[in-house]
Structures are given as C-alpha cells and as structure tokens.
Amino acid sequence: MKHLKSGANCMITMDCDALDAGIMPAVMAPTPGGLSYTQSIDLIDAVIKKSKLVAFDMIESVPERDKDGTAAITAARILANALGCLARK
C-alpha cells in the first residue's frame, strides 16, 4: 500500500489463482496457502480507501472445475464486497 499514491486511478485485477484452494478450487493451478477471503477483501478495501478505483476484474477461474459452486460463491462475495466498499466511500 505504501507504493500506491493517494487519489491515484487504480485497476484491481483479482487473479483467482492467488486465493487459497480451499475457497477457490476452480482455477488452473489450485495451491494451498494462498490469500484467504478476509485477506483479499481487506486488500481491496485498502486500495479503494486510498485510491480511485476505475476498473475491477477477476481472472483465471475455471468453471468446469467448480463441482460444488464454492468458487462461484467466493468470486461473487468478493465482487459484492468490492461494490460495498465503493458504496461506503
């Protein structure tokens, strides 16, 4: 966060491979030890508070690997949280 200038235009690209495989199993390379849900929403919140969010996307999801819908629910919750952060700003 120290490298992000206050008020700067910012785009967040959420690479789903960066999330822990327990909450985001539907990716090309599921890896244990990735970001937790709380860590990811805290990072998004910090960026939104410090900068001007101009774009947001989520990449690297593989729906065919989402057997029980966990990854879709996690992605939707992260997006909803980002929208909530914007609304609170």
Phi and psi in radians as a Rosetta constraint file:
Dihedral C 1 N 2 CA 2 C 2 CIRCULARHARMONIC -1.160 0.35
Dihedral N 2 CA 2 C 2 N 3 CIRCULARHARMONIC -0.352 0.35
Dihedral C 2 N 3 CA 3 C 3 CIRCULARHARMONIC -1.551 0.35
Dihedral N 3 CA 3 C 3 N 4 CIRCULARHARMONIC -0.157 0.35
Dihedral C 3 N 4 CA 4 C 4 CIRCULARHARMONIC -1.545 0.35
Dihedral N 4 CA 4 C 4 N 5 CIRCULARHARMONIC 2.133 0.35
Dihedral C 4 N 5 CA 5 C 5 CIRCULARHARMONIC -1.319 0.35
Dihedral N 5 CA 5 C 5 N 6 CIRCULARHARMONIC 2.391 0.35
Dihedral C 5 N 6 CA 6 C 6 CIRCULARHARMONIC -1.037 0.35
Dihedral N 6 CA 6 C 6 N 7 CIRCULARHARMONIC 2.307 0.35
Dihedral C 6 N 7 CA 7 C 7 CIRCULARHARMONIC 1.391 0.35
Dihedral N 7 CA 7 C 7 N 8 CIRCULARHARMONIC -0.006 0.35
Dihedral C 7 N 8 CA 8 C 8 CIRCULARHARMONIC -1.220 0.35
Dihedral N 8 CA 8 C 8 N 9 CIRCULARHARMONIC 2.588 0.35
Dihedral C 8 N 9 CA 9 C 9 CIRCULARHARMONIC -1.158 0.35
Dihedral N 9 CA 9 C 9 N 10 CIRCULARHARMONIC 2.383 0.35
Dihedral C 9 N 10 CA 10 C 10 CIRCULARHARMONIC -2.460 0.35
Dihedral N 10 CA 10 C 10 N 11 CIRCULARHARMONIC 2.455 0.35
Dihedral C 10 N 11 CA 11 C 11 CIRCULARHARMONIC -2.037 0.35
Dihedral N 11 CA 11 C 11 N 12 CIRCULARHARMONIC 2.299 0.35
Dihedral C 11 N 12 CA 12 C 12 CIRCULARHARMONIC -1.806 0.35
Dihedral N 12 CA 12 C 12 N 13 CIRCULARHARMONIC 2.175 0.35
Dihedral C 12 N 13 CA 13 C 13 CIRCULARHARMONIC -1.954 0.35
Dihedral N 13 CA 13 C 13 N 14 CIRCULARHARMONIC 1.918 0.35
Dihedral C 13 N 14 CA 14 C 14 CIRCULARHARMONIC -1.586 0.35
Dihedral N 14 CA 14 C 14 N 15 CIRCULARHARMONIC 1.850 0.35
Dihedral C 14 N 15 CA 15 C 15 CIRCULARHARMONIC -1.465 0.35
Dihedral N 15 CA 15 C 15 N 16 CIRCULARHARMONIC 1.953 0.35
Dihedral C 15 N 16 CA 16 C 16 CIRCULARHARMONIC -1.066 0.35
Dihedral N 16 CA 16 C 16 N 17 CIRCULARHARMONIC -0.400 0.35
Dihedral C 16 N 17 CA 17 C 17 CIRCULARHARMONIC -1.084 0.35
Dihedral N 17 CA 17 C 17 N 18 CIRCULARHARMONIC -0.381 0.35
Dihedral C 17 N 18 CA 18 C 18 CIRCULARHARMONIC -1.348 0.35
Dihedral N 18 CA 18 C 18 N 19 CIRCULARHARMONIC -0.256 0.35
Dihedral C 18 N 19 CA 19 C 19 CIRCULARHARMONIC -1.481 0.35
Dihedral N 19 CA 19 C 19 N 20 CIRCULARHARMONIC 2.639 0.35
Dihedral C 19 N 20 CA 20 C 20 CIRCULARHARMONIC -1.033 0.35
Dihedral N 20 CA 20 C 20 N 21 CIRCULARHARMONIC 2.431 0.35
Dihedral C 20 N 21 CA 21 C 21 CIRCULARHARMONIC -1.059 0.35
Dihedral N 21 CA 21 C 21 N 22 CIRCULARHARMONIC -0.399 0.35
Dihedral C 21 N 22 CA 22 C 22 CIRCULARHARMONIC -1.177 0.35
Dihedral N 22 CA 22 C 22 N 23 CIRCULARHARMONIC -0.476 0.35
Dihedral C 22 N 23 CA 23 C 23 CIRCULARHARMONIC -1.916 0.35
Dihedral N 23 CA 23 C 23 N 24 CIRCULARHARMONIC -0.271 0.35
Dihedral C 23 N 24 CA 24 C 24 CIRCULARHARMONIC -2.421 0.35
Dihedral N 24 CA 24 C 24 N 25 CIRCULARHARMONIC 1.305 0.35
Dihedral C 24 N 25 CA 25 C 25 CIRCULARHARMONIC -1.388 0.35
Dihedral N 25 CA 25 C 25 N 26 CIRCULARHARMONIC -0.288 0.35
Dihedral C 25 N 26 CA 26 C 26 CIRCULARHARMONIC -1.632 0.35
Dihedral N 26 CA 26 C 26 N 27 CIRCULARHARMONIC 1.148 0.35
Dihedral C 26 N 27 CA 27 C 27 CIRCULARHARMONIC -2.328 0.35
Dihedral N 27 CA 27 C 27 N 28 CIRCULARHARMONIC 2.977 0.35
Dihedral C 27 N 28 CA 28 C 28 CIRCULARHARMONIC -1.161 0.35
Dihedral N 28 CA 28 C 28 N 29 CIRCULARHARMONIC -0.678 0.35
Dihedral C 28 N 29 CA 29 C 29 CIRCULARHARMONIC -2.287 0.35
Dihedral N 29 CA 29 C 29 N 30 CIRCULARHARMONIC 1.317 0.35
Dihedral C 29 N 30 CA 30 C 30 CIRCULARHARMONIC -1.078 0.35
Dihedral N 30 CA 30 C 30 N 31 CIRCULARHARMONIC 2.216 0.35
Dihedral C 30 N 31 CA 31 C 31 CIRCULARHARMONIC -2.330 0.35
Dihedral N 31 CA 31 C 31 N 32 CIRCULARHARMONIC 2.214 0.35
Dihedral C 31 N 32 CA 32 C 32 CIRCULARHARMONIC -1.193 0.35
Dihedral N 32 CA 32 C 32 N 33 CIRCULARHARMONIC 2.631 0.35
Dihedral C 32 N 33 CA 33 C 33 CIRCULARHARMONIC 1.621 0.35
Dihedral N 33 CA 33 C 33 N 34 CIRCULARHARMONIC 0.166 0.35
Dihedral C 33 N 34 CA 34 C 34 CIRCULARHARMONIC -1.358 0.35
Dihedral N 34 CA 34 C 34 N 35 CIRCULARHARMONIC -3.006 0.35
Dihedral C 34 N 35 CA 35 C 35 CIRCULARHARMONIC -1.116 0.35
Dihedral N 35 CA 35 C 35 N 36 CIRCULARHARMONIC 2.469 0.35
Dihedral C 35 N 36 CA 36 C 36 CIRCULARHARMONIC -1.420 0.35
Dihedral N 36 CA 36 C 36 N 37 CIRCULARHARMONIC 2.968 0.35
Dihedral C 36 N 37 CA 37 C 37 CIRCULARHARMONIC -1.038 0.35
Dihedral N 37 CA 37 C 37 N 38 CIRCULARHARMONIC -0.815 0.35
Dihedral C 37 N 38 CA 38 C 38 CIRCULARHARMONIC -1.090 0.35
Dihedral N 38 CA 38 C 38 N 39 CIRCULARHARMONIC -0.746 0.35
Dihedral C 38 N 39 CA 39 C 39 CIRCULARHARMONIC -1.081 0.35
Dihedral N 39 CA 39 C 39 N 40 CIRCULARHARMONIC -0.738 0.35
Dihedral C 39 N 40 CA 40 C 40 CIRCULARHARMONIC -1.169 0.35
Dihedral N 40 CA 40 C 40 N 41 CIRCULARHARMONIC -0.755 0.35
Dihedral C 40 N 41 CA 41 C 41 CIRCULARHARMONIC -1.252 0.35
Dihedral N 41 CA 41 C 41 N 42 CIRCULARHARMONIC -0.522 0.35
Dihedral C 41 N 42 CA 42 C 42 CIRCULARHARMONIC -1.153 0.35
Dihedral N 42 CA 42 C 42 N 43 CIRCULARHARMONIC -0.690 0.35
Dihedral C 42 N 43 CA 43 C 43 CIRCULARHARMONIC -1.144 0.35
Dihedral N 43 CA 43 C 43 N 44 CIRCULARHARMONIC -0.777 0.35
Dihedral C 43 N 44 CA 44 C 44 CIRCULARHARMONIC -1.068 0.35
Dihedral N 44 CA 44 C 44 N 45 CIRCULARHARMONIC -0.780 0.35
Dihedral C 44 N 45 CA 45 C 45 CIRCULARHARMONIC -1.040 0.35
Dihedral N 45 CA 45 C 45 N 46 CIRCULARHARMONIC -0.766 0.35
Dihedral C 45 N 46 CA 46 C 46 CIRCULARHARMONIC -1.107 0.35
Dihedral N 46 CA 46 C 46 N 47 CIRCULARHARMONIC -0.725 0.35
Dihedral C 46 N 47 CA 47 C 47 CIRCULARHARMONIC -1.133 0.35
Dihedral N 47 CA 47 C 47 N 48 CIRCULARHARMONIC -0.780 0.35
Dihedral C 47 N 48 CA 48 C 48 CIRCULARHARMONIC -1.128 0.35
Dihedral N 48 CA 48 C 48 N 49 CIRCULARHARMONIC -0.664 0.35
Dihedral C 48 N 49 CA 49 C 49 CIRCULARHARMONIC -1.160 0.35
Dihedral N 49 CA 49 C 49 N 50 CIRCULARHARMONIC -0.584 0.35
Dihedral C 49 N 50 CA 50 C 50 CIRCULARHARMONIC -1.615 0.35
Dihedral N 50 CA 50 C 50 N 51 CIRCULARHARMONIC -0.460 0.35
Dihedral C 50 N 51 CA 51 C 51 CIRCULARHARMONIC -2.207 0.35
Dihedral N 51 CA 51 C 51 N 52 CIRCULARHARMONIC -3.048 0.35
Dihedral C 51 N 52 CA 52 C 52 CIRCULARHARMONIC -1.863 0.35
Dihedral N 52 CA 52 C 52 N 53 CIRCULARHARMONIC 1.876 0.35
Dihedral C 52 N 53 CA 53 C 53 CIRCULARHARMONIC -1.285 0.35
Dihedral N 53 CA 53 C 53 N 54 CIRCULARHARMONIC 2.095 0.35
Dihedral C 53 N 54 CA 54 C 54 CIRCULARHARMONIC -1.928 0.35
Dihedral N 54 CA 54 C 54 N 55 CIRCULARHARMONIC -0.237 0.35
Dihedral C 54 N 55 CA 55 C 55 CIRCULARHARMONIC -2.811 0.35
Dihedral N 55 CA 55 C 55 N 56 CIRCULARHARMONIC 2.662 0.35
Dihedral C 55 N 56 CA 56 C 56 CIRCULARHARMONIC -2.601 0.35
Dihedral N 56 CA 56 C 56 N 57 CIRCULARHARMONIC 2.297 0.35
Dihedral C 56 N 57 CA 57 C 57 CIRCULARHARMONIC -2.521 0.35
Dihedral N 57 CA 57 C 57 N 58 CIRCULARHARMONIC 2.794 0.35
Dihedral C 57 N 58 CA 58 C 58 CIRCULARHARMONIC -2.148 0.35
Dihedral N 58 CA 58 C 58 N 59 CIRCULARHARMONIC 2.291 0.35
Dihedral C 58 N 59 CA 59 C 59 CIRCULARHARMONIC -2.235 0.35
Dihedral N 59 CA 59 C 59 N 60 CIRCULARHARMONIC 2.920 0.35
Dihedral C 59 N 60 CA 60 C 60 CIRCULARHARMONIC 1.282 0.35
Dihedral N 60 CA 60 C 60 N 61 CIRCULARHARMONIC 0.408 0.35
Dihedral C 60 N 61 CA 61 C 61 CIRCULARHARMONIC -1.537 0.35
Dihedral N 61 CA 61 C 61 N 62 CIRCULARHARMONIC 2.462 0.35
Dihedral C 61 N 62 CA 62 C 62 CIRCULARHARMONIC -2.142 0.35
Dihedral N 62 CA 62 C 62 N 63 CIRCULARHARMONIC 1.594 0.35
Dihedral C 62 N 63 CA 63 C 63 CIRCULARHARMONIC -0.950 0.35
Dihedral N 63 CA 63 C 63 N 64 CIRCULARHARMONIC -0.564 0.35
Dihedral C 63 N 64 CA 64 C 64 CIRCULARHARMONIC -1.085 0.35
Dihedral N 64 CA 64 C 64 N 65 CIRCULARHARMONIC -0.392 0.35
Dihedral C 64 N 65 CA 65 C 65 CIRCULARHARMONIC -1.628 0.35
Dihedral N 65 CA 65 C 65 N 66 CIRCULARHARMONIC 0.003 0.35
Dihedral C 65 N 66 CA 66 C 66 CIRCULARHARMONIC -1.652 0.35
Dihedral N 66 CA 66 C 66 N 67 CIRCULARHARMONIC 1.291 0.35
Dihedral C 66 N 67 CA 67 C 67 CIRCULARHARMONIC -1.106 0.35
Dihedral N 67 CA 67 C 67 N 68 CIRCULARHARMONIC -0.657 0.35
Dihedral C 67 N 68 CA 68 C 68 CIRCULARHARMONIC -1.952 0.35
Dihedral N 68 CA 68 C 68 N 69 CIRCULARHARMONIC 0.097 0.35
Dihedral C 68 N 69 CA 69 C 69 CIRCULARHARMONIC 1.475 0.35
Dihedral N 69 CA 69 C 69 N 70 CIRCULARHARMONIC 0.052 0.35
Dihedral C 69 N 70 CA 70 C 70 CIRCULARHARMONIC -1.018 0.35
Dihedral N 70 CA 70 C 70 N 71 CIRCULARHARMONIC -0.795 0.35
Dihedral C 70 N 71 CA 71 C 71 CIRCULARHARMONIC -1.143 0.35
Dihedral N 71 CA 71 C 71 N 72 CIRCULARHARMONIC -0.723 0.35
Dihedral C 71 N 72 CA 72 C 72 CIRCULARHARMONIC -1.106 0.35
Dihedral N 72 CA 72 C 72 N 73 CIRCULARHARMONIC -0.738 0.35
Dihedral C 72 N 73 CA 73 C 73 CIRCULARHARMONIC -1.132 0.35
Dihedral N 73 CA 73 C 73 N 74 CIRCULARHARMONIC -0.756 0.35
Dihedral C 73 N 74 CA 74 C 74 CIRCULARHARMONIC -1.072 0.35
Dihedral N 74 CA 74 C 74 N 75 CIRCULARHARMONIC -0.813 0.35
Dihedral C 74 N 75 CA 75 C 75 CIRCULARHARMONIC -1.069 0.35
Dihedral N 75 CA 75 C 75 N 76 CIRCULARHARMONIC -0.764 0.35
Dihedral C 75 N 76 CA 76 C 76 CIRCULARHARMONIC -1.117 0.35
Dihedral N 76 CA 76 C 76 N 77 CIRCULARHARMONIC -0.692 0.35
Dihedral C 76 N 77 CA 77 C 77 CIRCULARHARMONIC -1.167 0.35
Dihedral N 77 CA 77 C 77 N 78 CIRCULARHARMONIC -0.690 0.35
Dihedral C 77 N 78 CA 78 C 78 CIRCULARHARMONIC -1.121 0.35
Dihedral N 78 CA 78 C 78 N 79 CIRCULARHARMONIC -0.794 0.35
Dihedral C 78 N 79 CA 79 C 79 CIRCULARHARMONIC -1.087 0.35
Dihedral N 79 CA 79 C 79 N 80 CIRCULARHARMONIC -0.775 0.35
Dihedral C 79 N 80 CA 80 C 80 CIRCULARHARMONIC -1.088 0.35
Dihedral N 80 CA 80 C 80 N 81 CIRCULARHARMONIC -0.651 0.35
Dihedral C 80 N 81 CA 81 C 81 CIRCULARHARMONIC -1.170 0.35
Dihedral N 81 CA 81 C 81 N 82 CIRCULARHARMONIC -0.705 0.35
Dihedral C 81 N 82 CA 82 C 82 CIRCULARHARMONIC -1.078 0.35
Dihedral N 82 CA 82 C 82 N 83 CIRCULARHARMONIC -0.741 0.35
Dihedral C 82 N 83 CA 83 C 83 CIRCULARHARMONIC -1.110 0.35
Dihedral N 83 CA 83 C 83 N 84 CIRCULARHARMONIC -0.685 0.35
Dihedral C 83 N 84 CA 84 C 84 CIRCULARHARMONIC -1.093 0.35
Dihedral N 84 CA 84 C 84 N 85 CIRCULARHARMONIC -0.705 0.35
Dihedral C 84 N 85 CA 85 C 85 CIRCULARHARMONIC -1.080 0.35
Dihedral N 85 CA 85 C 85 N 86 CIRCULARHARMONIC -0.710 0.35
Dihedral C 85 N 86 CA 86 C 86 CIRCULARHARMONIC -1.137 0.35
Dihedral N 86 CA 86 C 86 N 87 CIRCULARHARMONIC -0.717 0.35
Dihedral C 86 N 87 CA 87 C 87 CIRCULARHARMONIC -1.149 0.35
Dihedral N 87 CA 87 C 87 N 88 CIRCULARHARMONIC -0.652 0.35
Dihedral C 87 N 88 CA 88 C 88 CIRCULARHARMONIC -1.268 0.35
Dihedral N 88 CA 88 C 88 N 89 CIRCULARHARMONIC -0.382 0.35
